Amino acid sequence: MPSPKTKRNILRIIPFGLIWLVFSTVYTLLERGLLGNLNAYPSTGNPYSFIGNIFVTPVTALITGLLIGTVEILYFNKLFAQKKLIQKIIFKTITYLAIIIVFLLAISVLTNCMETQNSVFNRQVWSNVWLFFNNFAFWSVEIYIASMIGVTLFFHEVSDNLGQGVLTNFLTGKYHSPVEEERIFMFLDMKSSTTIAEKLGHVHYFEMLRAYYVDLSDPIINYAGEIYQYVGDEIVVSWTLQNGLQNNNCIRCFFAMEEALRQQTKKYHARFGMLPEFKAGIHTGKVTTGEIGTIKKEIIFTGDVLNTTARIQGLCNTYKVNLLISDQLMKKLTPDSFFQVEALGESELRGRGERVKLFTIQQL
């Protein structure tokens, strides 16, 4: 079974292929409308076959889109991470287009060498290549390819900015009508954040908060979590019940986040003079999930489980622990030699008039 991170990367790559497939199919149909029954391209004299193009062009575009998506998700996305959105789209579109042109140049030279049976240094070979690249038809196709790249990158950037799967859910209408589902929530709060902000100053504190969120993101992805909200220095992480319980992901995620920060100790001390710490409460229950808003749309969760999780997290200081888990969730978790569980008894949740059995877990 692929890891949650691999699954997420695959789901982020697939839209690249699908968008290129749609664009190329539209292009092939438009080309057919313009050329009609011609059996050659007027500008170049090269043979034209609609039957061949309607299969070859979309398949080639699909493969090309998936390759670009793979390079983008695994490599380029990190290189341009600090650029503004419009800068990222422009720079990466130019880069990908340049790579495609260089690839076409190499193919064109190779093809001409084979057809003329001459070496790569032959003048006739390069004369033929120049005619191909100096043709308006070639550059019109390149402009169309650039638009495909730009649209694909824009979709990818907007999808990443909205959050994991949010844009897809909007497009498919998954939560257009409210849906009741059971989910696991983790409310994770930075310790002594007010004191840290006063010590660092608001701008320096914001820089630390940004680094803090980045360092906690990989563990959340690796353990199948979804970032629901950033609320100041608090992160609300959510899992579907199945994803959160599988391999006890919701618990392992917490300890992986602790380890991720520990590995960056030198960085935080060098830049901010301290290492941030956090505490968390984890609980499960039913929520209603749906789209809301007119001017600004969001997919939100509503339900008692959210308030209860927040109250549980608020008791971490009372019990002097970094992690609190509700009895309701503990009953669903699988016994694991990775953990040492400690029962803390019942506690009344502030403002709710109910008592909840709480547990804490230590990593062995």
N, C-alpha and C positions, 0 to 999 in steps of 0.2 A: 504493500500500500504506500502511495506517495505521501510525503509529509504535508502538514497543513500549509507550509510555506510554498512547497512545490505546487500544490493544488491552486493556491492563490496566484502564483506566477502564471500557471497555465490559463487560468480564467482571465488574466490580464492580457495575455498574448493573443487569445482567440479573436477578440474584436478587431485586431489589426488585419487578420486574414479575412474576416467577414466583410469589413468595410472595403478592402481591396477587391474582393470578389464582386460585391455589388457595383462598385464604380466601374470595374472592367466590363461587366456584363452590360451596363448602360452604354459604355463607350462602344462596345461591339455592335449593339443594336442601332446606335446613332450612325455609326460608320456604314452599316447596311442601308440605312435610310438615305444617306448622302450618295453612296456609290451605286445603289440600285443593282442592275444586272451586269455591271462591269466585271470583268474577270482579271483586271489589273489596276494598280493604283496609278492615276493620271500623272502624279508628280514624279514618280520614280520608275514606273513601268514594271514594278515587281508584281508577281502574281497575287491575285486576291481571291479568297474562297471564304464565303460566309460560313459554310458548314464547318470548315476547319477552324476558323477563328472563334466561333461561338463555344467551342470546347477548349481549344488550346489557350486562348487569351485569358479567360477566367481562371483556369487551373494554374497557369503560370503566375497570374496576379495573386491568387490565394497563397501559393507557396512563397512568393516574394514578400507578401504582407506578413506571413508568419515568421519568416526569417528576420525581417525588420523589427517585428514585435519582440522576438527573442533577444536581438541585440539591444533594443531599447530597454527592455525590462531588466536584463541581467547586467548591462554595462553602461550605456549612454545615460540612462536615467540618473545614475549616481554622479556622473561627470558634470552634468548641468544643474545639479540640485540647487545651487545657490543663486541661479539666474532668475530673473523675473519671468512670468508666464510667457509674455509676448517674445521676450528674448530667447527663451528656451525653444519655442516653436519655430522661430525664424532660423536660429543657428542650426538646430537639428535638421530642419527641412533642407537647408543648403548642404549640410554634411551628407545626409542620405542621398540627395540628388547627385552630388558630386561622385559618391561611391558608385551609384548606378551608371552614370555617364562613363566613368573609368572602366567599369565592367563591360559596358556595351562597346567601348573603344577596343578593349582587348579581344572581344568576340569578333568584332568587325575586322580587325587586323588578321586574326587567325583564319577567319572564313575566306578573306581575300587571298591570303597566302595559299590556302588549299585549292581555291578555284583557279588561280593563275599559275600555281606551281612555282611560285617565286619565294625568295627569302623575305624575312620581316623588314629588311633594309632596302628592298626594292622600291624604286620611285613610283612604279605603276600601282603597287599595293597601297601606298599612302595617298596617291591621287584619288583612287576609288574611295578610300576611307574619308578623305576630305569632302568629296561630293556627297557622301551619305550624311556627314555631320553638318554640312553647309546647306542642307535642304530645310525649307520651312516646315515641311511635314514632320521631320524629326523633332524639331524644337517645339512644335505644337503638342506632340505627344509628351515631351518632357514637361511642358507646362501643366498638362493634365495630370501627370505623375506627381508633380510638385503639389498640386491641389489635393491629391489623394493622401500624400504624406502629411500635409498640414491638417486636414480634417481628422485623420487618424490620431495624430499627436494631440490635437485639441480635445478629442474625445477622451484620450488617455489621461491628460492633465486634469480635465474637469472631473473625471471619475475618481481620480486619486484625491483631489481636493474635497470632494463631497464625502468621501469615505468608502470603505470597502463594500462593494455591491450596491451602493445607494442609487447611482445613476441607472444601473441595470434594473433595479427594482422599480424605479420611476418609469423607465421605458416599457417594461413588461406589464406594469400595473399590478404587481404582486400585492401591494398593500393599498390599492385604490379604494377597495372596500375593506373596512376594519377586519382584522383577523385575530382571533384569540389563540395564544400559544404559550407554552411554558418555557421560560428562559432562566438562565443563571446570570446574576449580576455581581460585579465586584466594584465597590466604591473605594478607590485608592487615593489617599490624601497625603501630601507632603507634610512631614513633621516640622513644627516651628516655622512655618512659612512666613508669618508676619515678622518675626524677629529677623529672619534671613533677609527679607525685603528691605527692612530698615537698615540693616548692616551694609548691604551691597549697594543700595540705591535702586530706584525702580528700573532704570535702563539696564544696568548690569544684572539685576535679578531676572529681568525678562530674558536676557541672553542665556542665563543659567537654566531657566524654565524651558527654553527651546531645546537646549542640549539634553536636558532631563527627559523630555518627551521623545526625542530621537532615540536615546539609548534604551528606553523602555518599549519602543515599538517592535523590535525584532522578537523579543520573547512573547509578546501578545500575538504576533503573526504565527510564530512557531508552535504555539499551543492553541491555535484555531479560534482565538478571541477576536472580537470586533470592537473597535473603539466607538462607543456610542456618543460620548460628549467629553469635551474638555471644559471644566468649570473652574476657572482660575487655576489653582495649583492641584486641582482634583481631576482624576481620570475616571470615567465610568466605562467599564469594560463589560461586554455582554457575550454570552454564548447561547446557541440553541442548546436545549437540554442534552441532546445526543452528543454534540461536539464537546460540551463542557465536562460531561461525565466520562467520555472515552479516555481511557488511560489517566483518569483524574486530571484532565487538562487544566481545569480551572484552579486547582491547587498548585500543580507543578508550575503554572505560569507565574504565580506569585514568587516562588523561590528562584525561578529563572530571571525575573526582573531584579531581585535582590543581587543575584550574581552578576548580572549585566552592569549594574552600578559599581559593584566592587571592582570589577575589571577596569573601570575608568577612574579609579581613585586618584591616580597621579594627575590626570587631566583636570579633574574638578578642583583639586588642591592648588594646582598651578594657576588656573584661571579665576577661581572664585574663593580660594582659601578654605574650602570646606567641602564635604561630601554630603549631598542631600540624602535623607532617609524618608521612608514612608510607612504608613500603616494602612490596613485594608479590612473591610468587612465583606463577606461573601454570603449570598442567600439565593434561594430559588423560589419561583412562584409563577402564577399566570399573569400575563399582561395582554392588553389589547394593542395591536400594532396597526398603524395606518398613516396615510398621508394627511397632513393638516396644513392650513395656511393658504392665502391667496396671493399676496404680494411676494412672500417668500415661503416656498413650500419646504416641508421637512417630513421625514418619516420618524414618528415618535412612538415611544412606549408609554402606556399609562397603566397604572395598577398599584396596589398596595405594596407589592414586593419592592418597588423602588424606594418608597419612604422607609420601609422596614430595614432595607440594606443600609441606607444612610444612617439610621439610628444605631444599627449594629456597629458600623465603622466608628461612630462617635464614642463607643464604649471602650475602644482600645486603650485609651489613656487610663480609664478607670481600672482595667484589669492589668495594666502595664505589660501589654503584649502588642506585637505588630500585626497579628492576624487573628480575626474572629470569624467563626463559621457557625451558621445556624444549625440547629438540630434537624430541621427540615432537609437541608442539603446533606448533612452528615449521613443521614440514613440512606441516601442514594449513592454515596461514594463507595468505591470498591476498596476493601482492605488492601493496604499497600505497605510493604516493608520499607518503602521510601520515607514513611511518615511515623512520627510518634504523636499520638492524639492525647490531649488532656482535656477532660471535662471541667468546665468552670462553674457549673450550676446554672440556675435560672436568674434572669435579670429582667426588670421591668423597663420597657423602652420608653424613653422620654416623650411625653405628649401623646402616647398611644394607649395607655391603660391596659397593656397586655404583657405577659411574661413569656420570655423565649429562652430555651436552653441553648447555651453557648459553649463552643469548643474552640481550642486553639491547637495548632499543629506545629511541630518542630521537624525540621529536616534532619534525617539521620546521616 
